[in-house]
Amino acid sequence: MDSLQKNYRRNKILVYVFLTAGAVLMIFPFVWMLLTSFKSAGESVQIPPTILPENWLVSNYEEALTSLPFIRLYFNTTLLILFRVLCAVAFSSAAGFAFAKLQFKGKNLLFTIVLVQMMLPSQIFIIPQYQMLAKLGMTNTIFALVFPGIVSAFGTFFLRQAYLGIPDEVGEAAYLDGCTKWQTFTRVMMPLTRSSMAALTVFTAVFAYADLMWPLIANTDINMMTLSAGLSTLRGQFTTNYPVLMAGSVLAMVPMVILYLIFQKQFVEGIAMTGGK
């Protein structure tokens, strides 16, 4: 009995050691970013590196705020996340319900096209998407930022799996009660997939917030860029003021940290939803 308790304690200690080491490795880049934002330009590239700044310079944040229109970047990023989430949830939910519960010609072929789109790298769609926007004259607009995320292949597949988990008898009962297909979808089926839609919302918001390549291509005006794209303009061609760049990164990270603290339960539930049916 004593040996079992010793083995249990030893294994428990090892688990905590590995978890603590993993937590430190994950948090260290953020701590280093925060400390670098208060250093001078010379200290940021000093070898060997220094952990704590010799003088805590708040001027890096002032320079970052004057170098970029942060209010406008916050506004553009908020609209990007909002519209991409709304479009992804609405259209993916409707498409997922159709592929899971409705019978129509070409359903398997259309769903195969959705799967093919998921398998292909998103970079191959950049040129045709930009050409479409250019012909519409919609570059340097909020619509240009939202355009690639109007329809989500991943969201369609994800919510289709959620609707497949709902028994067909639920839809049949709604039909016998006099519901139309639309009423069955909006009043019966969709409320049953709230957890899946919450998970899709989390992932869509995170991916939209971190999107860098497309905002740089679609919008060249700094006032129409997002936070990630705007921060990239602080990086010089030959030299980079890393403290100012890190200060801008901290300012860009603050809204997402606040949202995570507010909606922490939804974030955890959304990620956990992807691990099981």
TAMOKA-V265286 format. One record per residue. N is the residue number from 1. RES is the residue in one letter. D_FIRST is the distance of its C-alpha to the first C-alpha in Angstrom with 2 decimals. Layout:
# TAMOKA-V265286
N RES D_FIRST
N RES D_FIRST
This chain:
# TAMOKA-V265286
1 M 0.00
2 D 3.79
3 S 5.43
4 L 5.17
5 Q 6.37
6 K 8.72
7 N 9.97
8 Y 10.63
9 R 12.46
10 R 14.27
11 N 15.43
12 K 16.49
13 I 18.43
14 L 20.06
15 V 21.13
16 Y 22.67
17 V 24.38
18 F 25.96
19 L 27.00
20 T 28.52
21 A 30.36
22 G 31.67
23 A 32.84
24 V 34.63
25 L 36.33
26 M 37.55
27 I 38.80
28 F 40.38
29 P 43.53
30 F 44.31
31 V 43.90
32 W 46.09
33 M 48.66
34 L 48.83
35 L 49.24
36 T 51.82
37 S 53.85
38 F 54.64
39 K 55.57
40 S 59.01
41 A 60.04
42 G 59.91
43 E 56.41
44 S 55.09
45 V 56.11
46 Q 55.57
47 I 53.88
48 P 51.41
49 P 50.49
50 T 49.98
51 I 47.28
52 L 49.00
53 P 52.72
54 E 55.07
55 N 57.10
56 W 55.77
57 L 58.58
58 V 58.96
59 S 62.12
60 N 60.15
61 Y 59.42
62 E 63.07
63 E 64.21
64 A 61.88
65 L 63.20
66 T 66.78
67 S 66.28
68 L 64.98
69 P 65.88
70 F 62.35
71 I 63.46
72 R 65.04
73 L 62.07
74 Y 59.70
75 F 62.09
76 N 62.39
77 T 58.63
78 T 58.13
79 L 60.79
80 L 59.34
81 I 55.87
82 L 57.37
83 F 59.73
84 R 57.38
85 V 54.71
86 L 57.32
87 C 58.84
88 A 55.55
89 V 54.18
90 A 57.51
91 F 58.66
92 S 55.29
93 S 54.52
94 A 57.92
95 A 57.68
96 G 54.12
97 F 55.23
98 A 58.28
99 F 56.39
100 A 53.71
101 K 55.78
102 L 59.47
103 Q 61.45
104 F 64.25
105 K 65.96
106 G 64.46
107 K 61.05
108 N 59.13
109 L 61.47
110 L 61.14
111 F 57.35
112 T 57.42
113 I 59.50
114 V 56.87
115 L 54.16
116 V 56.47
117 Q 56.99
118 M 53.24
119 M 52.98
120 L 55.89
121 P 55.51
122 S 57.00
123 Q 59.25
124 I 61.60
125 F 62.59
126 I 63.63
127 I 67.17
128 P 68.20
129 Q 66.69
130 Y 68.59
131 Q 71.78
132 M 71.47
133 L 71.09
134 A 73.97
135 K 76.30
136 L 75.40
137 G 76.03
138 M 72.64
139 T 71.30
140 N 70.44
141 T 69.47
142 I 66.37
143 F 66.89
144 A 66.55
145 L 63.05
146 V 61.98
147 F 63.80
148 P 61.10
149 G 58.55
150 I 60.77
151 V 59.15
152 S 55.54
153 A 54.67
154 F 50.95
155 G 51.34
156 T 53.28
157 F 50.65
158 F 47.77
159 L 49.45
160 R 50.64
161 Q 47.04
162 A 46.42
163 Y 49.46
164 L 48.46
165 G 45.29
166 I 47.54
167 P 48.66
168 D 52.37
169 E 52.74
170 V 52.52
171 G 55.62
172 E 57.39
173 A 56.86
174 A 58.31
175 Y 61.29
176 L 61.95
177 D 61.96
178 G 64.77
179 C 63.03
180 T 64.58
181 K 62.60
182 W 62.76
183 Q 61.65
184 T 58.78
185 F 57.67
186 T 58.12
187 R 57.22
188 V 54.60
189 M 52.99
190 M 52.94
191 P 51.10
192 L 48.27
193 T 47.71
194 R 47.40
195 S 43.94
196 S 45.20
197 M 48.33
198 A 46.29
199 A 44.35
200 L 47.71
201 T 49.10
202 V 46.34
203 F 46.78
204 T 50.56
205 A 50.70
206 V 48.50
207 F 50.48
208 A 53.78
209 Y 52.88
210 A 51.96
211 D 54.97
212 L 57.09
213 M 59.27
214 W 61.07
215 P 62.11
216 L 63.53
217 I 65.55
218 A 66.77
219 N 67.66
220 T 69.34
221 D 70.35
222 I 67.90
223 N 68.47
224 M 67.20
225 M 64.06
226 T 60.46
227 L 58.17
228 S 56.69
229 A 60.17
230 G 61.71
231 L 59.17
232 S 60.02
233 T 63.57
234 L 62.36
235 R 61.53
236 G 64.67
237 Q 66.09
238 F 66.01
239 T 64.13
240 T 61.66
241 N 61.05
242 Y 57.27
243 P 56.80
244 V 59.16
245 L 57.46
246 M 54.03
247 A 55.55
248 G 56.91
249 S 53.56
250 V 51.90
251 L 54.68
252 A 54.24
253 M 50.49
254 V 50.76
255 P 51.82
256 M 48.99
257 V 46.41
258 I 47.98
259 L 47.95
260 Y 44.29
261 L 43.42
262 I 45.52
263 F 44.39
264 Q 40.81
265 K 39.48
266 Q 42.08
267 F 41.33
268 V 37.61
269 E 38.38
270 G 41.09
271 I 38.94
272 A 36.11
273 M 38.78
274 T 39.45
275 G 35.96
276 G 36.33
277 K 39.12
